[in-house]
Every structure is written in C-alpha cells, then in structure tokens.
Amino acid sequence: MNSPTVSSFACTRNISIDFINSKYCYDIELDKALELHDQKKAVVIPIILRNCMWKHTPFAKIQALPKEAKAVNSWDDRDEALASIAESIRVVADDLLTSR
C-alpha cells in the first residue's frame, strides 16, 4: 500500500446486506470514503459483519477484516474475530501515526 499523507485517517465500514442496501451508506458515505482512500487521504477498512455479496462491490479491492475476510457471524468464536479486527486496526493506526 502507498504511504498515506500526513492528514490521513482510518475509516472503518461495517459491511452487511443492510449496509449494501442502504442508499445513503452505499451511495453517499461509501463513495466519499473510497474517494478519500484513492487520494491516499484515508485508509478504508471494510469489516465484514455478516455474509453478503460484498465481493461484487467497489470496496472488494480493499483488504477486508476480520482475517481472511470471513464474516464475524461465521466465526465459531466471535471474540476471536473481534480480536483479529482490533489487532489489524491497531497496525493501520500505528502505520498512520508513524507516517506523520
């Protein structure tokens, strides 16, 4: 991944069928987040909460969480899924802080 600019921030998106079906979330919030991501002004982090057809969306090109982009509700141990998400976000945050 290219180094983000000094004013970069992490932007998480909780992905489920409800998010994809929401005109506001999908058409407005997501478009703006992806625009900032493409401009290296933000790091968009899709978090897959429930199984849905997210791989056919504009954010499919971005590394999703948790590990292996397996939906949180698919894990036998949801705490493990949430820990995986938290650790990955911590790494992104550390990268952003050290790039300042």
Secondary structure, 3 states (H helix, E strand, C coil): CCCCCCCCEEEEEEECHHHHHCHHHHHHHHHHHHHHHHCCCEEEEEEECCCCCHHHCHHHHCCCECHHHCCHHHCCCHHHHHHHHHHHHHHHHHHHHHCC
